[in-house]
Amino acid sequence: MRLSQFFLSTSKEAPAEAELVSHKLMLRAGMIRRLGSGLYSWMPLGLRVLRKVEAIVREEMNKSGAVELFMPAVQPAELWQESGRWAVFGPQMLKIKDRHERDFCFGPTHEEVITDIARKEIRSYRQLPVNFYQIQTKFRDEIRPRFGVMRAREFLMKDAYSFHSNFEDLQREYRNMYETYTRIFTRLGLTFRAVAADTGAIGGSGSHEFHVLADSGEDALAYCPNSDYAANVELAEALPPSSQRPAPTTAMEKTHTPGVHSIEEVCAFLKTAPSRTVKTLIVEGSEGPVALLLRGDHQLNEVKAAKLEMLPDEVRFAPDAMVREVTGAMPGSVGPVGLNIPVLADRALMNLADFACGANDTGFHYTGVNFGRDLPEPIFVDIRNVVTGDPSPDGQGDLELCRGIEVGHVFQLRTKYAEALSASFLDENGKSQTMEMGCYGIGVSRVVASAIEQNHDDRGIVWPMSMAPFSLVITPIGYHKSELVKQAADGLYRELSDAGVDVLLDDRDERPGVMFADAELIGIPHRVTIGDRGLKEGMVEYLPRRESQAQNVPLSEISTFLLDSLKTA
Amino acid sequence: MRLSQFFLSTSKEAPAEAELVSHKLMLRAGMIRRLGSGLYSWMPLGLRVLRKVEAIVREEMNKSGAVELFMPAVQPAELWQESGRWAVFGPQMLKIKDRHERDFCFGPTHEEVITDIARKEIRSYRQLPVNFYQIQTKFRDEIRPRFGVMRAREFLMKDAYSFHSNFEDLQREYRNMYETYTRIFTRLGLTFRAVAADTGAIGGSGSHEFHVLADSGEDALAYCPNSDYAANVELAEALPPSSQRPAPTTAMEKTHTPGVHSIEEVCAFLKTAPSRTVKTLIVEGSEGPVALLLRGDHQLNEVKAAKLEMLPDEVRFAPDAMVREVTGAMPGSVGPVGLNIPVLADRALMNLADFACGANDTGFHYTGVNFGRDLPEPIFVDIRNVVTGDPSPDGQGDLELCRGIEVGHVFQLRTKYAEALSASFLDENGKSQTMEMGCYGIGVSRVVASAIEQNHDDRGIVWPMSMAPFSLVITPIGYHKSELVKQAADGLYRELSDAGVDVLLDDRDERPGVMFADAELIGIPHRVTIGDRGLKEGMVEYLPRRESQAQNVPLSEISTFLLDSLKTA
């Protein structure tokens, strides 16, 4: 592509409302333009990247045996009423009335439509299994769309739905999709992790999320570097300590701690470590207040806590008045000793002796406290976030933490939709059975943004080769002034184009600084600079995007050199 | 593709509501499935065809220099209010309110959005010209969707919008798009015509429609077989006769014609030809009734008539009472002699002498009537439909008629949207100018249906090679019984697949009759049948879809033979 025949529109500044790096860089590079809240046009440069992602997703889905189809974006309400989701999906669903006042929605997802197709088309076990997928524009009416295409309302999604005659076959296809997703994100050149997305009945394998790792990611992830184990921190199990609790060595003492509230203050005052303190949180239980105990250096995991029988589905902290009524102290001086409400302690406390905690007397703390001696043994439960260095639940090493952006999700739906919509088939014995079903999504447009979050520097985007809008850019110095430069640039451009390389020739009449800055901002992996000075020595300059030092290559060898570099890139 | 790994769902019957051949065959072949009124899912077989059309459109648009982008489907009302179309577009536009009760629509077209992009991105004449296109799902809320994807509500469209610094450059790009469309429909293997779509200011070149020719087409077209001339019959000019009017040879006589009303009855009774009679239509003019005269064998063209100054924008025929008041006779006996209202005569009457017509006396006709002698010379105008044999307006021969399905439209919008949305640029002299604009659409999903209308027989679809879901099908007889057949079929399948041929192997355990019927119904251009009987002689059977007689080809030569056939196909 000659840049003069393309449409590039870069800028030095991003609008103030762009917070995320990817949002800023996509705007600055002219990849996207905002049409309205959560609505973005993909400009030519951005679309090239989107299409490359789409193509890799399509190729790998086809290789996996899935079959592509294309369902309407606009869906009749009747199907959603049948599944029961019309009422419960909430305002995220963009509801529409047509000219005849009939109800429709702009499909946020397609379980209902595909199940309707399956129940009409599939009669016999001999037509199973089948995995249908599409790559399609979806709409979810986010209350606060932000971060550009990362959390847009209209977005491009690959959604797949598989149908099976039995659960074993669903599990087989689930593994197939898991492996396909692994191949897709590997080919895209992204650093990613598949994490267990719920603890499900089947050893946590009922659902996995695929995350692109990036510091800006919304999700905290825990993984074991020595194994496949990875989970959203919300769900990652914190194992009980492997060591026994030591015997108490000191007596319990009450200390006046005026103005000391936080764990940091307590530790500084008492000259102890956070890991040797216990913090006490009073929450509203299903039948009255409950105390939750955590090690001072640990954080409550509200998702885990909400799953406890004693607590409601959402953790609610007790208001100050209730805390005082229950403990006799203000928050900051609360502790477990002498409480007459249920006490649930995180398992990390199982091997803690001689610890410090609030004394339930405002301005006082205890030290040298021991379970079983100074207060009853509590009920031990897993209610904390794992931290770096915790043992991996699979016993393969210690956990590490990172942040991730969810770009894919595989899910064993089982018979939820097939039952609601009566999608059945006749088995080998002529008996009617409900289909088992899986669904598998990839946020295609979000993949683009997440790739930038993971791959950028202060000069702009650094595309992985497979997603780059162009593989290589030729920046001639004086293209419109020097016949020699023009000839060399045009010749190399033709040669590489003919060899199938996605090459961009910057044939604009711009200063070198502008061309270099644009090439770096839009993240082209390889750059060749051709100028009169170099040509005099028969040389051109080669600079990979990830490096800062250009190297001279003889003009006569540059084409072979580049074709080799691109092959190994 | 092995059929066992594909999803094919054919049927012998089409639902009763399907009227058009293409609709019936697309349902029977399992190309599409209905989700709701005017909403269709593209099943795997149909999607393969749709994608092939899309790919050809994309390739040719890219070659033409247009640049692809991708705009949102959901568009904010504000832009449409700015262009003035929010109110006037009517109920075809699917309006939507989001969760914040803000107004949006599901884009029926994208002039507003692209003009918004242009006004924000384009500052200087140096950024012009540019032609942006996208291939995208559109929604038009047709009041009565029908004919399957031919007139669906949700459909796939290629829409392009070009921007220019002056009108000459718009005209250049218009010709470029005209030629690009010609290449696209030629590559698709369709018989088509570009027709002038309006008579515009610029010699009728302001807008052209591209029609796929098919007997079932909604539009009547006139074209000259010796030249490029083609026009919608609604607009095709009927030239005045080239010959002079002969002198009168008989006297005007009044004849009693009881019960004679239609032209056929008049001719039978008076023993004359329709081309020697004049019919008189009384219509409501802007300032009282007007008589329109046509040759008995010609039809009124209401579009042309509505453009006459004396008539309103829509032709309204006078009610019987008014006809009687104006002429003194009942319809059927009305004629031009003695009328005291304006008389407009079609130009075909310019050279007619001694004609027959109603006598304005119920039950009577005149014969031997002559303009200038028996009644004043009327005002001659072009108000009829052209007929086969009329001279082509370009003087290159005689017109022929056919029917067409509109699949493309190119249009010089000029400054309509650029003015409304203030899309301006700075010209060479630093002066602000309004952009000139063109738009260019192709109904991608409609192309698929129209191709079937043009290419089918009583056994099913007959795909042009470029659009076929598969180029070739291998139908092995006894694939699951004969190791020999399986080996030969698998071998050929692998060989052709490796050579890049889109081959389908029917590896189902079905009777030959079922396989053959399916292959013909879904329209695969080439078929190879492999059976034990033929293999004994070293032979396989080759049958192109358009023929009925198979030919034997040695197994050892079949692969070379097919690769040759596919190359020339």
Interface residues (C-beta under 8 A of the other chain):
Chain A: Q5 F6 F7 S9 G30 R33 L35 G36 L39 Y40 S41 W42 M43 P44 L47 L50 G65 V67 E68 L69 F70 M71 P72 A73 V74 Q75 P76 P91 Q92 L94 I96 D98 R99 F104 F106 V113 D116 I117 K120 E121 Q127 V130 F132 T137 F139 D141 I143 R153 E154
Chain B: Q5 F6 F7 S9 G30 R33 L35 G36 L39 Y40 S41 W42 M43 P44 L47 L50 G65 V67 E68 L69 F70 M71 P72 A73 V74 Q75 P76 P91 Q92 L94 I96 D98 R99 F104 F106 V113 D116 I117 K120 E121 Q127 V130 F132 T137 F139 D141 I143 R153 E154
